[in-house]
Amino acid sequence: MKFKLICIGKLTEVWQREAAQEYAARVQRYFPLDIVELKEEKGGRKGDQTGLLKREGERLLEKVPARTFVIVLDERGRNLGSESFADLLSTEMLHGGRDWCLIVGGPYGLAPEVRKQADLILSLSKMTFTHQMARVLLLEQLYRSCTIIKNEPYHNR
Ligand SMILES: C[S@@+](CC[C@H](N)C(=O)[O-])C[C@H]1O[C@@H](n2cnc3c(N)ncnc32)[C@H](O)[C@@H]1O
């Protein structure tokens, strides 16, 4: 089993890159993780956000491997506790056998066409985070799930 994380936009600050690298390295102790960073489309401030999201979405969907379990990150999605998220991962490992493809949108979110491809639309909170923060939080939750599955002390349950 492996993870592919597809993100729109860069981590602009050093502290964001360091946090993402730290948690990505921790996840990789358990599973291979490929992070693909796609360029943001320009022009959102001029008002054509629908067109921008559509173009971003088309590029993004080209990177989604076939037969993966697709998790789209969106604040309007399903809220899962960390242990439920870990259960989902463990069930997929034991019975599903599919790799996971996780998608974080850009500053203007994600096109409906991307959400339609989701097996799960996952919310980290009802609050909105920057795409950079969402990436870091997701990586931390992936790492946390790995430690929960292995019954390691990080989660302190
Ligand atoms: C700044 S947010 C986009 C906000 C945009 N206005 C929207 O309505 O989706 C950038 C990306 O970060 C992720 N994100 C931000 N907050 C999130 C949350 N609470 N739960 C899950 N993903 C979130 C999503 O993938 C989102 O597309």
The ligand as an SDF file (V2000), in Angstrom:
LIG
                    3D

 27 29  0  0  0  0  0  0  0  0999 V2000
   -7.9990   27.9820    1.2430 C   0  0  0  0  0  0  0  0  0  0  0  0
   -8.7440   26.4150    1.0480 S   0  0  0  0  0  0  0  0  0  0  0  0
   -9.9270   26.7440   -0.2220 C   0  0  0  0  0  0  0  0  0  0  0  0
  -11.1020   27.5060    0.2510 C   0  0  0  0  0  0  0  0  0  0  0  0
  -12.1190   27.6720   -0.8380 C   0  0  0  0  0  0  0  0  0  0  0  0
  -12.7500   28.9520   -0.6610 N   0  0  0  0  0  0  0  0  0  0  0  0
  -13.1690   26.5810   -0.7920 C   0  0  0  0  0  0  0  0  0  0  0  0
  -14.3360   26.9360   -0.7090 O   0  0  0  0  0  0  0  0  0  0  0  0
  -12.8560   25.3820   -0.9060 O   0  0  0  0  0  0  0  0  0  0  0  0
   -7.5290   25.5170    0.1720 C   0  0  0  0  0  0  0  0  0  0  0  0
   -7.6350   23.9990    0.2130 C   0  0  0  0  0  0  0  0  0  0  0  0
   -7.1780   23.5620    1.4970 O   0  0  0  0  0  0  0  0  0  0  0  0
   -7.9310   22.4290    1.9120 C   0  0  0  0  0  0  0  0  0  0  0  0
   -8.6210   22.7770    3.1560 N   0  0  0  0  0  0  0  0  0  0  0  0
   -8.6680   23.9810    3.7640 C   0  0  0  0  0  0  0  0  0  0  0  0
   -9.3730   23.9010    4.8970 N   0  0  0  0  0  0  0  0  0  0  0  0
   -9.7770   22.6070    5.0240 C   0  0  0  0  0  0  0  0  0  0  0  0
  -10.5250   21.8840    5.9950 C   0  0  0  0  0  0  0  0  0  0  0  0
  -11.0310   22.4610    7.0750 N   0  0  0  0  0  0  0  0  0  0  0  0
  -10.7320   20.5730    5.7920 N   0  0  0  0  0  0  0  0  0  0  0  0
  -10.2240   19.9540    4.7040 C   0  0  0  0  0  0  0  0  0  0  0  0
   -9.5150   20.5760    3.7500 N   0  0  0  0  0  0  0  0  0  0  0  0
   -9.2880   21.8880    3.9040 C   0  0  0  0  0  0  0  0  0  0  0  0
   -8.8950   22.0710    0.7790 C   0  0  0  0  0  0  0  0  0  0  0  0
   -8.3600   21.0570   -0.0260 O   0  0  0  0  0  0  0  0  0  0  0  0
   -9.0040   23.3920    0.0280 C   0  0  0  0  0  0  0  0  0  0  0  0
   -9.3100   23.1740   -1.3360 O   0  0  0  0  0  0  0  0  0  0  0  0
  1  2  1  0
  2  3  1  0
  2 10  1  0
  3  4  1  0
  4  5  1  0
  5  6  1  0
  5  7  1  0
  7  8  2  0
  7  9  1  0
 10 11  1  0
 11 12  1  0
 11 26  1  0
 12 13  1  0
 13 14  1  0
 13 24  1  0
 14 15  1  0
 14 23  1  0
 15 16  2  0
 16 17  1  0
 17 18  1  0
 17 23  2  0
 18 19  1  0
 18 20  2  0
 20 21  1  0
 21 22  2  0
 22 23  1  0
 24 25  1  0
 24 26  1  0
 26 27  1  0
M  CHG  2   2   1   9  -1
M  END
$$$$
